C-alpha cells in the first residue's frame, strides 16, 4: 500500500436501500490504486484510495449492516462495505456550516461528501467502526483544503 492510499467507503444506489438487491457501486473506470499523479494529492488514511475522477474510496474495516423494513413485516439486510467521497460544492459547504455544533458539522460534512444524506446516511456513519468514522472525517476534510 503506498503512502497515498487511504481507507475509502463506497455505497450502493439508494434503490438498494428501498428493497431492491444492490451491491457496492465502484466505478472501475474511476478506480485508481496510486501512482505518479498522486504525488500532488494529500496522503489518505489506511484503506482509502484516490480514484481517477478525483473521488476517494474508503473500504470499511467492518461492513455496516442496515435492516430495511418492507411492507408486511418483511425486512432485508443491506451491507455497506465501502464509501466514496466526492469534492464538495459551495451549496454543500453552506449546509455544513449551518449545522449547530462541531459533531453535527462533522457528520454533515461526511454525509455531503459521500452523498449519503438523511437518516440512512446518518445511520451508516453512526454504525461504522470508530477508525472508519475518523478516516471518513479526515477524507471529507481533504475536500475543504484550499491548497489543493
N, C-alpha and C positions, 0 to 999 in steps of 0.2 A: 504494500500500500504506500503510495507516495505521500509526501508531506502535505499535498494539496487535497488529498481525498478526505472526505468527511462523511459523517452519517447523513443519510438523506431519507426522507419519508415520501412515499407516493400514496396515492389514494385511488379509490375506484370511482367510477362515474356515479353520480347521485342516483342513477337508476338502480344500482346495486343496493342502495340503502332503502329502496322502496319496494323490495321484494323480487327484483329480477336478479338472476345469477350474474355475478360480476367478478372480475379479477383485478388485481392491481394494474393500473394503467401506467405503463412505462413506454414512452416513445423511443423505440430502439434507434431511430434515426437521430434523436436528440441526445442519446446516451453517449457519454464520453468518460473514459477512465483515467484522465490525466495526460499530460504531455506538455510540449513546449508552450502552447497557448495559455497554460495555467500559470506560467511564471509571473504574469501581471495580476493574477487573481489572489485574493486572500486565502490563507490556509483554512481548511474546513475541519470540523470535529471528526473523530473517528466514525466511519460508517457513512460519511457523506461524500458525494462526488459532484463535480461540476458536469453539466450536460452541455452539448454543443449549442443549444438555444439560449444559454445564459441562466438557466434554472439550476437548482441544486436538489439532488435526490438523496434523501436520508432513509437508509434501511434501518428499521427498528430492531432493537435488540430482542424484543419480545413482541409478538403481534398484539394489537389491541382488538379485543373481541367486543362487538356490539350485538345486542339482541334486538331484532326488529320485529315488532308486533304487527301481525297481519290480521285481516278480518277473520272472525270466527275462532278465536282462541289459538290461532296458529302463530308460531314465532319462527324466525330464521336467524341463524348466526351469521355474522359478517366479520371477517378478519381483515384488519388493516395492517399490512406488513411494511409499508414504506409511505413516505410523504414527499411530495415535490413542492419546493418553494420557488416562487416567482418574484421578479423585481416588483417593487411597489409603485403605485401611481400617487399623484397628488391627492386625489379623492380618497384613496386608501389611507394616506397619512392624516387627513382631516378626521376620518372616522377613528383612527387610532388615538389621535390627540384628544378626542372628545371623551375617551374613557376616564372614569372618575379617579382611579388610583393606579399606582405602579403595577400591581398584579393584574388588574383588568387591562391595562395598557399593553403589557407583555403578551397576554392571551390574545388580545385584539390584533396585535402585530403578527403573531403566528398564524392566526386564522386568515387575515387578509393576504399574507404572503403565500399561504398554502391553498387558498381559495376553498378552505373547509369552513364555511360560515355557519352561523346559527347553532342550535342545540347540538346537532350531530357533530360539527367540528369541535365545539367546546368539549363535548364528551370524549372525543378521541384524545385531545391533549390532556384532559384531566385523568384519563385512564393509563396513559403511557408511562413507561419506566422513567424514573426521575432523571436518569442520564440522557434519555432520548428527549425529555422535556427541556433540559438545559441546552442540549445540542440544537434543538429547534429554536430556542430563543437566540442563540448565537448566530444561526444561519439567517433567520429573519432580519436580525440587526445588520447583517452584512449589506443588505439592500438599502440601508439608510446612510451608508458611508459616502460622503460627497467626494472623497478622493478616488473613487473607482472609475 
